[in-house]
Amino acid sequence: MKIEESMKGLVKKAAGTGLMVIIVAVIMVEAIGLVQYYFSQKTIREEASKRAQAELELAQSKIMDVVNQTETAVHNSIWVARWCLGTLDSLDRIPRRIVEDNPIVAGSTMALVPGFDRKNPLRAPYALRTPSGIEMRTLATPEYDYPSQEWFTKPIEIGDGYWSEPYIDTGGGDIAMTTYSTPIKDEDGNICAVLTADISLDWLTELVGEIDIYPNAIGVVLSRAGRIMVSPTETLSMRSSVQEISARWTEDKEVFDSIAHSMLRGDSGVMRIHQKGKANQVYFAPMSRTGWSMSIVIPEGDIYSGIRKVGALIMLLQLLGIVLLIIIIRSSIVNQMKFKKLSDSREKMESELKIGRGIQMSMIPKIFPPFPERKDIDMAGSIVPAKEVGGDLYDFYIKDERLYFCIGDVSGKGVPASLVMAVTRSLFRTVSAHEKSPQRIVTLMNESMSDMNESNMFVTLFCGVLDLVTGHLRYCNAGHNPPMLLTDRIQNLDVVPNIPLGVMPEMSFREQEIDLNYDDALFLYTDGLTEAENAAHELFGEERALQVLHTRRPSDEQLSAVQDAVATFVDGAPQSDDLTMLFIHYLAQPATDTSEQHLILHNNIQQIPQLAEFIETIAEEMKLDQGLAMGLNLALEEAVSNVILYAYPEGSDGLVDIEAIIRKDSLSFIITDSGKPFDPTVVPDADTSLAVEDRPIGGLGIYLVRNLMDEVSYERNEGKNILSMTKKQLTPNQ
């Protein structure tokens, strides 16, 4: 009996203990639920605010993009408009060209100040975009009376560009629109006309209609005068003002008036207002330069609909409380399961890192020799990461007989460094595809990496462009180890250190150049070579690398010899940094059939005939037939005339340097000037299918050059425009 009573006591004690554990667990679950509910509500409210602000910023960005494009379209046509003041017969072409060249522009006019044209006191040709094409109309009618329109009077009054209040353009575009207009002045500074670009408000309606951050969220756009430009209620858009709605508003009228006044003042903020008994959050912000203001109204019911998730979380926490009891009872089993899970996670992480290393290595050229068909270059490269993934990189490719190459080292190790490495390599490929200058390549890469460098990581980089024909090497260093130059002796290449990429935007990088001869080589490396340590913490250093490089070998054998020397030195000590090397062996034979001719002209169109004599001398030297010589003369004349007429300010004296490089089967012209930056290669070709009177101004010259020459390229280097034109496969006149 005593034993049974003792057992019952133990059972009761255990039951009491278990009950206490359950009570404590329930209390903990409920407490956790309340805390979670509070913080969930706060988080949801903050998230709603961030989403609304982001939506307003996105809308502002899109609106400003349209505003900027519209203003640019008008401003780019001002000089043509001034020219047309002297040739009024060409007046129609200006608005037509603005509408044709700018898809966002619905209509355009150049309206003359009354009385400027004596024959036609009122003159305002209007180009309108229609489904069937560009339709020309006139606004110089008694019914339209353009001199009294806001878009005409306001820019004349303020003497600058102006965005009009939204309006329905009856008799003109016959759509709801807003107009950007600017005054056109003659040489004496007198306003003679107003040039405009009309923007349909349909795009603004579509933009506001795309707001879907919450199911019932709506957007409203007000003009500077309070007119409702866009509203979910169609009867209000372009028909009512916020002042009229305020007069009819009953709930929270003071709050509504405060919101309206804040929006009209151009303020931004958030306010809470009730409508039909339901609370709403109103977020508003101004749209720069236009005077417009936009608001997003979100019902609080939508914002806190996600609170249902909190209920699910509470249930989950309750289940976790029950699991907690099981964990207390069966802790040993759970511990074993944890150990197994940790082991599985570690294996999975190691597997993913191996995959990451494979992906990283796939971005780096690793097939050597990389250009087996070429006899002028021999290359090899290698990367040995200190961890599964690393931050070193190298890359190279050949384009237009130039070898573009780089080597770099990202600060830090592991996965973050590997991600920055991937971005750096992609930037190099993207930028160098459009730039020939290493200085420009490094500068543009630095701008991009500085903008997105929230982790404060940087990259040391050496970038070079080697002309495989001439051996001329242009390079730019950004804080990287100087490469070793192997000629008849071994020395460090002379480099300006500069700063690494990603440290600071708008930095100036200096470009350098050198000529490589046959059998010269470059050895590029990261500090994982010189800073490799042995067990005694001694560094491998440059001297040991120089000893290995003194023996000339093929590129791949050269790198293998360096790697073997490092492995012997460290003797099994752990690798502390990535080891990356790139070897470039230049093997082009010296050119024996190349000559040069020079001609320097002043920016005087009267000197153009000298080009014919210049071409004639070259044609005689190369024994070219007359037709080919005439084509070359025409291409050169078009390019040089463009520089003479437009590169330098009117009345100033400037030089145009024309260099002809004559090879056995090709002829290149390099035209250099110090005028204002201008890239003729981005000018679209003229549409030769149009009649002369309907063809837009410009584009014909570059069209002729592209058709007459095989290669045309442009670069801006050290304040100079450099245009290169090449004609290949020249056949001498027999």
PATORDREN-723808 format. One record per residue (C-alpha): z, y, x. Coordinates in steps of 0.05 Angstrom, whole numbers, plus 5000, padded with zeros to 4 digits. Example, Ala and Ser with C-alpha at 12.3 -4.5 7.8 and 13.67 -1.06 7.14 Angstrom:
<sites>
515649105246514349795273
</sites>
This chain:
<sites>
500050005000501850485056495150335090491350475025495151125014493751325085486351185074486351575009489652155046484352135098478852115045481952705008482753085073475452935091473353135020477253775025474253925092467253765065468554215005470754775049464554695091460154715028463755335003462955685070455655485072454355755001457856405019453556465082447256315043448756844991450757355044444357215082440357285017443357975002442158225073435057945072433758275004436058955030431958935093425858635057425859225008426359715066420859375105416259355044417360095032415860255105409759805104407060155042407860825076404260585139398560275100397560905059397761345120392860885155388260905095388561665094387061695169381261205160378461625102379262255144375561925202369861715157369362395124369562755191364062295216359562515158361763245169360263215243353462885233351563405181353763995223350263705284343863605244343864345225346064615293340764205329335364545287337665265297333265385357327165125319329065555259329366175303322566015331319765935260322066635242315866855279311366325249313366285176307765795160311965265196318165415155317364785111317864315171325064505187328564245124323763655121325463455192332963515179332463055118327762565153332062495216338862465182339761925128346362235105343062895086340562905014336963575018335864175062333064875056331765465101332766065055330266735081334267375069330867735011325268195037324667865106317867605087313968195058308867745024314267314992320767714982324367074963322666455004326765815007322865155018327364564998326563845022329763324976330762584990328262164932327261414923319761504936320661944998321662665018319763154962318663894977320964414926322465154926329065484909325766174905325566184829328666684780332466104747335665864811336966554843338866284911341166964939347166924892349266214910355666104948352165685002347666295016352566875011358666585045355666425115352367115116359067425098363067065152357367015203358666275216357765575188360965435120362264845074361165035002365364844942362664214909357764364854352264054811345764334840341764464777334664664794335264424866337663724883340163614811346163214837353463334851353763574923356964004975352964415025353864595098350165245114349765685175346466365186340166425229339767055272333867365306333867595379337168255358342967885325340668045254341667495202334767325175335866655140340866115122339665385143343064845101344364095094346563815027351063205022351362804957358462674933356561954915358561724986365462054976366361684910364561024944369361175001375161304954373160704912374160254973381660384973384659704957391259694994394759534927391759284862392859934823392560444880387861024866385061594907383762324888380162854929381063604916376664174941379664784974379665144907383064564871376964264838377463504829371663224870373262484862377962154811378561464779377661824713370262004709371462544657375662934708370962894768367163554778369463774709376763964718381464294767388464114787390864764756388064544688391463864693398064194714397964604649397763944609402663534652409363384619413162884663415963124730411863764722415564114780413963524825406663524804406064274817409364174885404363634903398564054880400864674919402064254982395063954978391864634968395664915028392964355071399764005080400863265087406762845062409362375009412762504942415362084884412962244814413561924745407761814697408561474630415561254650413260914714414861144785409261264834408961444908403861994924401362034996396862625013393562925075388263465089381063325111379763775171374664355170372264225099378464505064378963855023385263455011385962724993391662354959393161614947397461444887400960764890405360504832412060284858411259654817405459464863409459644925415359204908411458634876412358274942419858264931418657604896417857324965425057504978427157034922423256474955426656655021433456614987431755924961429455735030435955995060439855585009436054975030437555155102444955175083444454465059440754275122446354605160451254105130446753535151446153835220453853865227454353135207448552875247448453355305447152825357440652605322438353315314439653445388435252865407429753115360430353805392429553525461423453145439420553765406421654175469418153645510412253635462411954395462411954405538406253905540402454305489403454955528401054625592394954365555393355045526394155375595389254875624384355045568385555785582384155675656377655325638375655895593377456405647373556045701367555975655366856735656366156745732359756545768361255885802354455565816352455685888347555855914346756295851339556495865336355895899329356165890330956795929330556826005333457536012340657385993345756836004352356865966358656475952365056625915371556285896378056405858384455995868389656235817396956225837398655995766394755625712391256275696390656895740388557615744383357625800375957685785369157745816362357805784355157935803348057925776341158175795337258685754331059085775331558815846338659065852344858645862350658895819357258605843364758725839371458425859378158605829385558455825389758565763397058765772401758225748400757475739399756955685396857035615397357805610393657885676388357385654387057775590386258425629381658055678377257825620376858545593375158825662369558325674366658465605366959215617363359135684357758745651357159235593357359875633353059655691347659445643346460185629348560515695345860455766351160875800357560515822361361165813359161215740360660475729367760545756368961205720366860935652370960295662377060725680376261135617376060525572381760165607386160795608385260885533387760185515392860085571399160045530402059515577401359985638397459455677392259685727386459375765384159485837376559425839370959475889364059575857357359575893349959615878345359335933337959485933335058825954328459135976331159676022338159426038341160086013348259955989351860445942359160295929365560565899372560335913378360385864384560225904382059555929382359235999376559486042371258936049369558686119362658876144359458346189353858626233353558526309361058606303366358556248369659176220372659436155367659796112369160536109371960666039375261236002381460915971381361265902386361015851386160355812383060295743387360415682392460865715390061545690384061775649379062305671379862125744374462295795371861715836367661825899361461415913359361215984353060896014350660506074344360136095344759386108339959066158337458356161343057856173348658356156354058096110359858326067366457946059370458175998377357905983383758035945390658125977392157395961388557246027392057726074398857646040398956886038405756666064408156056101415155756097417656276147415056846103409757036154403357346127396457066141393857786155386958066171386857836244386857096225381257226175377257586228377956996275374856536223369257016206367157106279363356456273357056556230355956016177352455966109356256326054359355716021361555426089364356106108368956116047370955386058372855546130377256136107380655706053382055156103385055656152389655926097391755216075393355036148397355676157401655626093402654876106404554696034408655326019408055535945402256005931404956685910398557055892391456915868386456805926379557075911373657165959366357365954361357316012354557676009349557526064343457996064337257646090331458096069326258196123325058936142319459236101313259396144308459616090312460196059310960936067313361576033310262226010314162855989312463455947317264015927315464495871318865105840320065105765313565485756308265175711302965505755304664995810302664395767295564355799298864145865300563475832293163305828292263415903298663005915296062415874289162475906292162395976296161785954290161475919285961555981291361226024292060645975284560625959285960655883280260725833279261395799281561165730288160905756289161545796287961975734293061565694298261645749296862395752297662455677304362085677307062495735304563145705308062995638314662845673314563435721312263925667318263725624322963895683319464565697319664785625326664555604331164365662333065065686335165695648329566165632328366665688332066255741328965935802329865185812326664625852323363975832323263445886317762915878318262315925312761775926314661095954308360715971308759955978303459415983303159255909307059815876307760575874314260925854315561655839322661935842323262615809329762985825332263655798338964025793337964275722341964135660343163395643337563085603335562355596328262315573328461555568332861595505327762045469324261625415316761545420312462005379309561695315302161725332300361455264302162135233297662735229298963275281301663755230306463235202308862975269315863195292316363605355317563215420316862495442309462495460310462615535315362035545310861615501305061725550309561595611312060935581305060695567302260905635307960645679311159955684318360175695321860825675329260945688334061545691340861685721345262295732348362295801352262855837349763385789342463185793337562875744333862295776327862005739324461395770317561145750314060535779307060255773306459525795300759055814296159605839289159345855285559755910278659995896273859515931
</sites>
